[in-house]
Amino acid sequence: MSHTIQDRTATRFLARNFLPNSGVISRHARGNKGRWIALPLLFLGAGLMLVQPCASAPFEFEVTGSLGTPRLDHTATLLPNGKVLVVGGDFLFGVLASAELYDPASGTWKPTGSLVTGRTHHTATLLPNGKVLVAGGFDGVGHNRTSVELYNPATGTWSETGSLATGRTSHTATLLPSGKVLIAAGENFINDVGALKSSELYDVGLDFESTWQPEIASAHLSSGRRFRLLTGSLFQGVSQASGGNTQDSSTNYPIVQLRSIDNSQVAVFPVDPLNGWSDTSFVSASVINLPLGPALVTVFTNGIPSASRYLVVTQRQQ
């Protein structure tokens, strides 16, 4: 299915009964009923297509905000706050270092911090700590990037981190349950290497002892949109330190996060006030608008993430 947008106008594409569960028109994204989602596959020029189920015609278009700069071969990442981060890409005058944020609440774009190094055909991966890892790509003048950068949504800034062993473009980047990122294959035609078969692992490097890391043994998501029981170890962490004031500000409160594999939509589960939690179990309160389909659940205690556990959210559970 192909559409062409000649200007910088962004478009909302409304769909119903296009695919089962209403809301999936790309293998790269899945949406919940009544929620807007961004589809990286459908970024064309400086336009953005958004999807929402509707009860009218199967195909409708509605204009939304335009990017500040037209671009192609960029990346688009859904952030935990619901905004979409668009990074880099190509334009008439060369490779871009700029980045923009789309706010679905207002339908508008605004610039955010620029990459240290402009690039296109790179990858962007949302990490468990909420930062975005941009790796590799092409600089437009004959070099495959080895540099890697981290975007901090809290400050809107980029910082350089460890470099790839091999410069590569058009590769893949996959977040593993361990929190590491697998960078695989791609190409390096500039150095006459051609298609690559090598791969590399990026370690987020949160600087904690492995013995401090919480572990998930089982995760049972009920039809009430809650974790009926999450079992494991170190859910109370290794420290119950407070902020030093008269109020209890314990840092050992576990944060349970569910992240969609399809579109990186995030849901955070608060603890059930009646059942609470222990070092080996956690029962959550209900959460609305869970992302359907394959997902990863992660427990954070003392700011330390567990290895993620895979599960599938069904329509019944949502």
C-alpha positions as CSV (number, residue, x, y, z in Angstrom):
1,M,0.0,0.0,0.0
2,S,1.6,3.2,-1.1
3,H,0.7,6.9,-0.7
4,T,2.6,10.0,-1.8
5,I,2.6,13.4,-0.1
6,Q,4.3,16.2,-2.1
7,D,4.4,18.9,0.6
8,R,5.2,19.1,4.3
9,T,1.6,18.5,5.4
10,A,1.1,15.7,7.9
11,T,-2.0,13.5,7.6
12,R,-4.2,11.5,9.8
13,F,-5.3,8.3,8.3
14,L,-8.5,6.9,9.9
15,A,-9.1,3.2,9.6
16,R,-11.7,0.7,10.8
17,N,-12.0,-3.0,10.0
18,F,-8.8,-2.7,8.0
19,L,-7.1,-5.4,10.0
20,P,-8.3,-7.4,13.0
21,N,-8.4,-5.6,16.3
22,S,-8.7,-2.2,14.4
23,G,-5.6,-0.2,14.5
24,V,-2.8,-2.1,12.7
25,I,-1.9,-1.2,9.2
26,S,1.8,-1.7,9.4
27,R,4.0,-4.4,10.8
28,H,5.8,-1.7,12.6
29,A,3.0,-0.4,14.8
30,R,-0.1,-1.4,16.7
31,G,-2.7,0.9,18.2
32,N,-5.4,0.6,20.8
33,K,-9.0,1.5,20.0
34,G,-9.5,5.3,20.2
35,R,-5.8,6.1,20.6
36,W,-3.5,7.9,18.1
37,I,-0.3,6.1,17.1
38,A,2.6,7.0,15.0
39,L,3.6,4.8,12.1
40,P,7.3,5.2,11.1
41,L,6.6,3.2,7.9
42,L,4.2,6.0,6.8
43,F,6.5,8.9,7.2
44,L,6.8,10.5,3.8
45,G,8.6,13.8,3.1
46,A,7.9,16.0,6.1
47,G,4.4,14.5,6.6
48,L,3.2,12.2,9.3
49,M,0.4,9.7,9.1
50,L,-1.5,8.9,12.2
51,V,-4.0,6.1,12.6
52,Q,-7.2,5.9,14.6
53,P,-10.2,3.6,14.3
54,C,-13.4,5.4,13.1
55,A,-16.9,4.4,12.5
56,S,-17.2,6.1,9.1
57,A,-15.5,5.3,5.8
58,P,-12.5,2.9,5.9
59,F,-10.2,5.5,4.3
60,E,-10.2,9.1,5.5
61,F,-7.5,11.7,5.7
62,E,-7.3,14.6,8.1
63,V,-4.6,17.2,8.1
64,T,-2.4,17.6,11.2
65,G,0.8,19.6,12.0
66,S,3.8,19.7,9.7
67,L,7.4,19.0,10.5
68,G,9.7,22.0,10.7
69,T,12.1,20.4,8.2
70,P,11.2,17.9,5.4
71,R,13.3,14.8,5.7
72,L,13.5,11.2,4.6
73,D,15.4,8.0,5.7
74,H,15.1,9.3,9.3
75,T,13.9,7.5,12.4
76,A,10.7,7.9,14.5
77,T,10.5,6.8,18.1
78,L,7.5,6.8,20.4
79,L,8.6,8.1,23.8
80,P,7.1,7.0,27.2
81,N,5.4,10.5,27.5
82,G,3.4,9.8,24.3
83,K,5.4,12.2,22.1
84,V,7.2,11.1,18.9
85,L,10.9,11.8,18.4
86,V,12.0,12.2,14.8
87,V,15.8,12.2,14.2
88,G,18.1,13.0,11.4
89,G,17.5,11.9,7.8
90,D,18.2,13.4,4.5
91,F,17.1,16.5,2.7
92,L,18.0,18.4,-0.5
93,F,21.0,20.0,1.1
94,G,22.5,17.0,2.8
95,V,22.3,14.9,5.9
96,L,20.4,16.4,8.9
97,A,21.4,16.5,12.5
98,S,18.2,18.1,13.7
99,A,15.5,16.4,15.7
100,E,11.8,17.3,16.3
101,L,9.1,16.2,18.7
102,Y,5.5,15.6,17.7
103,D,2.8,16.2,20.4
104,P,-0.3,14.2,19.6
105,A,-2.4,16.2,22.1
106,S,-1.9,19.4,20.1
107,G,-1.0,17.9,16.7
108,T,2.1,20.2,16.5
109,W,5.9,19.8,16.1
110,K,8.7,21.6,17.9
111,P,12.4,21.3,17.6
112,T,14.5,19.6,20.2
113,G,18.2,19.2,20.6
114,S,20.3,18.3,17.6
115,L,22.5,15.2,17.2
116,V,26.2,15.8,17.7
117,T,26.7,14.3,14.3
118,G,24.2,14.3,11.4
119,R,23.2,11.0,10.0
120,T,20.7,9.1,7.8
121,H,19.9,5.3,7.5
122,H,20.7,5.0,11.2
123,T,18.7,3.2,13.9
124,A,17.0,4.6,17.0
125,T,16.1,2.4,20.0
126,L,14.1,3.3,23.1
127,L,16.0,2.0,26.2
128,P,14.5,0.8,29.5
129,N,15.7,4.0,31.2
130,G,13.7,6.2,28.8
131,K,16.6,7.4,26.7
132,V,16.9,6.9,23.0
133,L,20.0,5.2,21.5
134,V,20.9,6.3,17.9
135,A,23.6,4.2,16.3
136,G,25.5,4.2,13.0
137,G,24.2,5.6,9.7
138,F,25.7,7.4,6.8
139,D,27.0,11.0,6.8
140,G,26.2,11.8,3.2
141,V,29.8,12.5,2.1
142,G,31.4,9.1,2.1
143,H,31.5,7.8,5.7
144,N,29.6,5.1,7.5
145,R,29.1,6.3,11.1
146,T,30.6,4.4,14.0
147,S,29.5,6.9,16.5
148,V,26.6,6.3,18.9
149,E,24.5,9.0,20.7
150,L,22.0,9.1,23.5
151,Y,18.9,11.4,23.7
152,N,17.7,12.4,27.1
153,P,14.0,13.4,26.9
154,A,14.2,15.1,30.3
155,T,16.7,17.7,29.0
156,G,16.1,17.4,25.2
157,T,19.9,17.0,24.7
158,W,22.2,14.4,23.1
159,S,25.5,13.0,24.3
160,E,28.0,10.7,22.7
161,T,28.5,7.2,24.1
162,G,30.6,4.2,23.1
163,S,31.3,3.7,19.4
164,L,30.5,0.8,17.1
165,A,33.5,-1.5,16.2
166,T,32.3,-1.3,12.5
167,G,30.8,1.6,10.7
168,R,27.4,0.5,9.3
169,T,24.3,1.8,7.7
170,S,20.8,0.3,7.0
171,H,21.4,-2.1,9.9
172,T,19.0,-3.3,12.6
173,A,18.9,-2.5,16.3
174,T,16.9,-4.8,18.7
175,L,16.4,-4.2,22.4
176,L,17.0,-7.5,24.2
177,P,15.2,-8.6,27.4
178,S,18.5,-8.0,29.2
179,G,18.4,-4.3,28.3
180,K,21.3,-4.6,25.9
181,V,20.8,-3.6,22.2
182,L,21.8,-5.9,19.4
183,I,23.2,-4.1,16.3
184,A,23.3,-6.4,13.4
185,A,24.4,-6.6,9.7
186,G,23.8,-3.5,7.4
187,E,26.2,-2.4,4.8
188,N,29.5,-0.6,4.4
189,F,30.0,0.0,0.7
190,I,32.2,3.0,1.2
191,N,35.1,0.7,2.3
192,D,34.3,-1.9,-0.3
193,V,33.1,-4.2,2.4
194,G,29.5,-4.4,1.0
195,A,26.8,-6.2,3.0
196,L,27.9,-7.0,6.6
197,K,27.4,-10.1,8.6
198,S,28.9,-8.9,11.8
199,S,26.9,-7.9,14.9
200,E,27.6,-6.0,18.1
201,L,26.0,-5.6,21.5
202,Y,25.5,-2.3,23.2
203,D,25.4,-2.4,27.0
204,V,23.5,0.5,28.5
205,G,25.9,0.4,31.4
206,L,23.8,1.4,34.4
207,D,26.7,0.7,36.8
208,F,25.1,-1.7,39.2
209,E,26.1,-5.0,40.6
210,S,24.3,-7.9,38.9
211,T,23.5,-9.3,42.4
212,W,21.3,-6.2,42.9
213,Q,19.2,-6.8,39.9
214,P,15.6,-7.8,40.4
215,E,14.4,-10.9,38.6
216,I,11.0,-11.9,37.3
217,A,10.1,-15.6,37.6
218,S,6.5,-15.4,36.4
219,A,4.0,-12.7,35.2
220,H,0.3,-13.3,35.1
221,L,-1.8,-10.5,33.5
222,S,-5.5,-10.9,34.3
223,S,-8.7,-9.8,32.5
224,G,-8.9,-6.9,34.9
225,R,-6.0,-5.2,33.2
226,R,-3.8,-5.9,36.2
227,F,-1.0,-8.1,37.2
228,R,-2.8,-10.7,39.4
229,L,0.6,-11.9,40.5
230,L,4.2,-11.1,39.5
231,T,6.7,-13.3,41.2
232,G,10.5,-13.2,41.4
233,S,13.2,-11.8,43.7
234,L,14.7,-8.5,44.9
235,F,11.4,-6.6,44.3
236,Q,12.3,-4.7,47.5
237,G,15.8,-4.0,46.2
238,V,18.9,-3.7,48.2
239,S,18.3,-0.3,49.8
240,Q,15.4,1.4,51.6
241,A,17.1,4.8,51.7
242,S,15.0,7.9,52.0
243,G,15.4,11.5,50.8
244,G,16.5,12.6,54.2
245,N,13.3,14.5,55.1
246,T,10.6,13.7,57.6
247,Q,8.5,11.9,55.0
248,D,9.0,8.3,53.9
249,S,10.6,8.4,50.4
250,S,11.7,4.9,50.2
251,T,13.5,4.0,46.9
252,N,12.7,0.3,47.1
253,Y,9.2,0.8,45.7
254,P,9.1,-1.4,42.6
255,I,8.0,0.2,39.3
256,V,6.4,-2.4,36.9
257,Q,6.5,-1.3,33.3
258,L,4.9,-3.0,30.3
259,R,6.2,-2.0,26.9
260,S,4.7,-2.9,23.5
261,I,7.2,-4.6,21.2
262,D,5.3,-3.3,18.1
263,N,5.2,0.4,18.9
264,S,7.0,1.0,22.2
265,Q,3.9,2.2,23.9
266,V,4.5,2.1,27.7
267,A,2.1,1.3,30.6
268,V,3.2,1.6,34.3
269,F,1.4,-0.5,36.9
270,P,0.9,0.9,40.4
271,V,0.9,-1.4,43.3
272,D,-2.4,-2.7,44.6
273,P,-2.9,-0.9,47.9
274,L,-4.7,-3.8,49.5
275,N,-2.2,-6.6,48.5
276,G,1.0,-4.6,48.3
277,W,4.3,-6.2,47.5
278,S,7.0,-8.2,49.0
279,D,10.6,-9.1,48.0
280,T,9.2,-12.0,45.9
281,S,5.8,-10.9,44.7
282,F,3.8,-7.9,43.4
283,V,0.1,-7.4,42.7
284,S,-0.9,-4.3,40.7
285,A,-3.9,-2.1,40.4
286,S,-5.7,-1.9,37.1
287,V,-4.4,0.1,34.2
288,I,-6.5,1.3,31.2
289,N,-5.5,1.3,27.5
290,L,-2.9,-1.4,27.6
291,P,-1.0,-1.9,24.4
292,L,-2.3,-5.1,22.6
293,G,0.0,-7.8,21.3
294,P,3.5,-8.8,22.2
295,A,5.1,-6.9,25.1
296,L,7.9,-6.9,27.6
297,V,7.4,-6.5,31.3
298,T,10.2,-5.0,33.4
299,V,10.5,-4.4,37.2
300,F,12.6,-1.5,38.4
301,T,13.8,-1.3,42.0
302,N,16.3,1.2,43.3
303,G,16.3,2.4,39.7
304,I,17.7,-1.0,38.6
305,P,15.8,-2.8,35.8
306,S,15.2,-6.5,35.8
307,A,15.7,-8.6,32.6
308,S,12.4,-8.2,30.8
309,R,9.9,-11.0,30.5
310,Y,7.9,-11.6,27.3
311,L,4.1,-11.8,27.3
312,V,1.2,-11.2,24.9
313,V,-1.6,-8.8,25.8
314,T,-4.9,-10.1,24.4
315,Q,-8.2,-8.2,23.8
316,R,-9.7,-9.9,26.8
317,Q,-6.9,-8.6,29.1
318,Q,-7.0,-5.1,27.6
